[in-house]
Amino acid sequence: MKKILSDAALQSYQQDGFFIYRGFFSPEETALLYRTATTDEITSNAMDFRDTTGKDTKLTLWFTPGDDAFGLMSRSEKLVHSVGQLLGEAPEEVCHFHSKVMQKQPRTGGAWEWHQDYGYWYKNGFLYPEAMLSVMVALTEANQANGCLQVLKGSHKMQRFEHNFVGEQQGADPDFVAEAAKYCELVYCSLQPGDVLFFHSNILHRSDANTSDHSRWSVISAYNLRYNIPFREKHASCIQPIKIVADTALLETGNQQRPEVDFLKKQDEITLHVK
């Protein structure tokens, strides 16, 4: 395994439940990803999720990583090895669960309620939260005005909270969140394009609505270790080891032609048996 992250980064992740790596992707790589994210194929396939005030946040979701810019990003050696370091396993054990492009439009982009990713994934039948994490790649600046991610530092060490619908979203039990907030520091994760936020599957996080005149775009990839086999999930990508590509593949392939969104063509991927 290549050592991408420092010991200090690993310690921060274990202690706080998240870690920000500044400039993980170069300006050229980030620009390519942003161009891909803003294609008609992405925006026309977006789903709307309404918050309690009626504002919508859009996202485009897929499971199997392909040979498009997003697939090459999530399969890149430096990213997969980083995930392996954080989860304490060889990169050959790392699998791609899903990725999504998050689209918060100026003035209209909605909020996300407090939640834990494992609060959702538990219902997919995953048994081991420690075998899962999320990676957010900032494609534009993320700050308090345009609704950057907020986390309750250290809350990943608490139990999984019950999640129920709040508007069109699922949020963590508000009484438990209120108690957690008494013990955990609220951190606004401000990011610049190319920064990467790694965060634990059980950390409580949310984001405010975008009240600024600027978009907030990001890509979030969720990863799982091969042994963590779900019993209520139909997509097999979550237990298929990633086909790792060289870090140079993103720019070499992505700049050859108009940005492609290969994942949108994957209609017949292998599925798991759901009990």
C-alpha positions as CSV (number, residue, x, y, z in Angstrom):
1,M,0.0,0.0,0.0
2,K,1.3,3.5,-0.9
3,K,1.4,5.8,2.1
4,I,-0.6,8.8,0.8
5,L,-1.8,10.1,4.1
6,S,0.4,11.1,7.0
7,D,0.2,9.5,10.5
8,A,-1.2,12.8,11.7
9,A,-4.0,12.6,9.1
10,L,-4.9,9.1,10.2
11,Q,-4.9,10.1,13.8
12,S,-7.1,13.0,13.0
13,Y,-9.6,10.8,11.2
14,Q,-9.7,8.3,14.0
15,Q,-10.1,11.0,16.7
16,D,-12.4,13.5,15.0
17,G,-14.2,11.3,12.4
18,F,-13.1,13.5,9.4
19,F,-10.0,14.9,7.7
20,I,-9.5,17.5,5.0
21,Y,-6.7,17.0,2.5
22,R,-6.0,20.4,0.9
23,G,-5.3,20.4,-2.9
24,F,-5.7,16.6,-3.2
25,F,-6.7,17.1,-6.9
26,S,-4.9,19.6,-9.1
27,P,-6.6,22.6,-10.6
28,E,-6.5,20.8,-14.0
29,E,-8.1,17.7,-12.6
30,T,-10.7,19.7,-10.8
31,A,-11.5,21.8,-13.8
32,L,-12.1,18.6,-15.8
33,L,-14.4,17.2,-13.1
34,Y,-16.3,20.4,-13.0
35,R,-16.8,20.5,-16.8
36,T,-18.1,16.9,-16.6
37,A,-20.4,17.7,-13.7
38,T,-22.1,20.6,-15.5
39,T,-22.9,18.6,-18.7
40,D,-26.5,18.2,-19.8
41,E,-26.3,14.5,-19.1
42,I,-25.6,15.1,-15.4
43,T,-28.1,17.9,-14.8
44,S,-30.9,16.2,-16.7
45,N,-30.5,13.0,-14.7
46,A,-30.5,14.8,-11.3
47,M,-33.0,13.9,-8.6
48,D,-34.5,16.6,-6.4
49,F,-34.6,16.4,-2.6
50,R,-36.7,19.0,-0.9
51,D,-35.8,20.4,2.6
52,T,-38.3,21.5,5.2
53,T,-38.5,25.0,3.7
54,G,-39.3,23.8,0.2
55,K,-35.9,24.4,-1.3
56,D,-34.4,21.6,-3.5
57,T,-30.9,20.2,-3.6
58,K,-30.2,18.1,-6.8
59,L,-28.0,15.1,-7.0
60,T,-27.0,12.5,-9.7
61,L,-26.3,9.1,-8.3
62,W,-24.6,6.0,-9.7
63,F,-23.0,2.7,-8.5
64,T,-20.6,1.2,-10.9
65,P,-17.5,3.4,-11.6
66,G,-16.7,3.5,-15.3
67,D,-14.0,5.0,-17.5
68,D,-15.4,8.6,-17.5
69,A,-13.8,11.3,-15.5
70,F,-15.7,10.5,-12.3
71,G,-14.9,6.8,-12.6
72,L,-11.2,7.5,-13.1
73,M,-11.3,9.9,-10.1
74,S,-12.9,7.4,-7.7
75,R,-10.7,4.6,-9.0
76,S,-7.5,6.6,-8.9
77,E,-4.5,5.1,-7.1
78,K,-4.1,8.0,-4.7
79,L,-7.7,8.0,-3.7
80,V,-8.2,4.2,-3.3
81,H,-4.9,3.9,-1.3
82,S,-6.0,6.8,0.9
83,V,-9.3,5.0,1.6
84,G,-7.4,1.8,2.4
85,Q,-5.2,3.6,4.9
86,L,-8.2,5.1,6.7
87,L,-10.1,1.8,6.8
88,G,-7.0,-0.2,7.8
89,E,-7.0,-2.6,4.8
90,A,-5.1,-3.2,1.6
91,P,-6.4,-1.2,-1.4
92,E,-7.3,-4.5,-3.0
93,E,-10.1,-4.8,-0.4
94,V,-11.6,-1.4,-1.2
95,C,-14.9,-1.4,-3.2
96,H,-16.9,1.5,-4.6
97,F,-20.5,1.6,-3.2
98,H,-21.8,4.7,-5.0
99,S,-20.9,8.2,-6.1
100,K,-23.1,11.3,-6.5
101,V,-22.7,14.8,-7.9
102,M,-24.2,17.3,-5.4
103,Q,-25.6,20.4,-7.0
104,K,-26.6,23.3,-4.8
105,Q,-27.7,26.1,-7.0
106,P,-27.4,29.8,-6.1
107,R,-30.1,31.1,-3.8
108,T,-32.3,28.0,-4.4
109,G,-30.2,25.1,-3.3
110,G,-31.7,23.5,-0.2
111,A,-30.3,22.3,3.2
112,W,-29.6,18.7,4.3
113,E,-30.8,17.6,7.7
114,W,-28.5,16.2,10.4
115,H,-27.7,12.6,9.5
116,Q,-25.2,9.8,9.5
117,D,-24.4,8.0,6.3
118,Y,-24.6,4.7,8.1
119,G,-28.0,5.7,9.3
120,Y,-29.0,5.1,5.6
121,W,-26.6,2.3,4.9
122,Y,-27.7,0.3,8.0
123,K,-31.1,0.0,6.2
124,N,-29.3,-1.5,3.2
125,G,-28.1,-4.3,5.4
126,F,-24.5,-3.4,6.0
127,L,-23.3,-4.7,9.3
128,Y,-20.0,-3.0,9.8
129,P,-19.9,0.8,9.9
130,E,-16.2,0.8,10.4
131,A,-15.8,-0.7,7.0
132,M,-17.3,2.3,5.2
133,L,-16.6,6.0,4.6
134,S,-17.3,8.9,2.3
135,V,-15.0,11.1,0.3
136,M,-16.2,14.6,-0.8
137,V,-14.3,16.3,-3.6
138,A,-15.0,20.0,-3.9
139,L,-15.5,21.2,-7.4
140,T,-16.3,24.8,-6.4
141,E,-15.5,26.7,-3.3
142,A,-17.7,25.6,-0.3
143,N,-18.2,28.0,2.5
144,Q,-20.9,29.0,5.1
145,A,-22.7,31.2,2.7
146,N,-23.3,28.5,0.0
147,G,-24.0,25.7,2.4
148,C,-20.7,23.8,3.1
149,L,-20.8,20.6,5.0
150,Q,-21.0,20.8,8.8
151,V,-19.9,18.0,11.2
152,L,-20.2,17.3,14.9
153,K,-16.6,16.6,15.6
154,G,-16.1,13.2,17.3
155,S,-19.7,12.1,17.0
156,H,-18.7,9.1,15.0
157,K,-17.8,7.4,18.3
158,M,-21.5,7.5,19.3
159,Q,-24.1,4.9,18.4
160,R,-26.1,4.8,15.2
161,F,-29.1,7.1,15.7
162,E,-32.5,6.3,14.4
163,H,-33.3,8.0,11.1
164,N,-36.8,9.1,9.9
165,F,-38.2,11.3,7.1
166,V,-37.9,15.0,7.6
167,G,-39.5,16.6,4.5
168,E,-38.3,14.5,1.6
169,Q,-35.0,13.6,3.4
170,Q,-34.1,11.2,6.1
171,G,-32.7,12.8,9.2
172,A,-31.3,11.6,12.5
173,D,-33.5,11.6,15.6
174,P,-33.4,15.3,16.6
175,D,-33.4,14.6,20.4
176,F,-30.2,12.5,20.0
177,V,-28.6,15.1,17.7
178,A,-29.4,17.8,20.3
179,E,-27.6,15.7,23.0
180,A,-24.7,15.0,20.7
181,A,-24.3,18.7,20.1
182,K,-23.7,19.3,23.8
183,Y,-20.5,17.2,23.7
184,C,-19.2,17.7,20.1
185,E,-17.8,20.8,18.5
186,L,-19.6,22.1,15.4
187,V,-17.2,22.4,12.5
188,Y,-17.8,24.1,9.2
189,C,-15.8,22.3,6.5
190,S,-14.9,25.1,4.2
191,L,-13.2,23.8,1.0
192,Q,-11.5,25.1,-2.0
193,P,-11.8,23.4,-5.5
194,G,-9.6,20.2,-5.4
195,D,-9.8,19.8,-1.6
196,V,-11.0,16.4,-0.4
197,L,-12.9,15.7,2.8
198,F,-12.8,12.2,4.1
199,F,-15.5,11.4,6.7
200,H,-16.6,8.4,8.8
201,S,-19.8,6.6,8.1
202,N,-21.2,7.4,11.5
203,I,-20.3,11.1,11.9
204,L,-23.2,13.5,12.2
205,H,-23.2,16.0,9.4
206,R,-25.5,18.4,7.6
207,S,-25.5,21.5,5.4
208,D,-27.4,24.8,5.2
209,A,-29.2,26.1,2.2
210,N,-27.2,28.1,-0.4
211,T,-28.0,31.7,0.3
212,S,-25.2,33.0,-1.9
213,D,-24.9,34.0,-5.6
214,H,-22.5,31.1,-6.2
215,S,-23.1,27.4,-6.9
216,R,-21.7,24.8,-4.5
217,W,-20.8,21.6,-6.5
218,S,-19.1,18.5,-5.2
219,V,-18.7,14.8,-5.9
220,I,-19.1,12.4,-3.0
221,S,-17.9,8.8,-3.4
222,A,-18.8,6.2,-0.8
223,Y,-16.5,3.2,-0.2
224,N,-16.9,-0.2,1.5
225,L,-14.6,-3.1,2.3
226,R,-15.2,-6.3,0.5
227,Y,-16.0,-8.4,3.7
228,N,-18.9,-6.1,4.6
229,I,-21.5,-7.9,2.6
230,P,-25.0,-6.3,2.8
231,F,-28.2,-8.4,2.8
232,R,-30.6,-5.7,1.6
233,E,-28.6,-4.1,-1.2
234,K,-29.0,-5.1,-4.9
235,H,-26.0,-3.3,-6.4
236,A,-22.9,-5.6,-6.5
237,S,-20.3,-2.8,-6.9
238,C,-20.1,-2.5,-3.1
239,I,-18.3,-5.9,-2.8
240,Q,-16.4,-5.9,-6.0
241,P,-12.8,-4.7,-5.5
242,I,-12.0,-1.5,-7.4
243,K,-10.0,-1.7,-10.7
244,I,-7.4,0.8,-9.7
245,V,-6.0,3.2,-12.3
246,A,-2.9,5.3,-12.4
247,D,-3.3,8.9,-11.1
248,T,-2.4,10.2,-14.5
249,A,-5.4,8.4,-16.1
250,L,-7.9,11.1,-15.2
251,L,-6.2,13.9,-17.3
252,E,-4.9,11.5,-20.0
253,T,-8.3,10.1,-20.8
254,G,-10.5,13.0,-19.8
255,N,-8.8,15.6,-22.0
256,Q,-8.9,13.4,-25.2
257,Q,-12.5,14.2,-25.9
258,R,-15.7,15.9,-24.8
259,P,-16.3,14.8,-21.1
260,E,-18.3,11.5,-21.1
261,V,-20.6,10.2,-18.4
262,D,-20.0,6.5,-18.9
263,F,-21.9,5.6,-15.7
264,L,-25.3,6.7,-17.1
265,K,-25.1,4.0,-19.7
266,K,-24.7,1.2,-17.2
267,Q,-28.3,-0.1,-17.0
268,D,-27.5,-3.8,-16.7
269,E,-24.9,-4.1,-14.0
270,I,-24.6,-7.2,-11.9
271,T,-26.9,-7.2,-8.9
272,L,-26.8,-9.0,-5.5
273,H,-29.5,-11.3,-4.3
274,V,-31.7,-9.4,-1.9
275,K,-33.1,-11.5,0.9
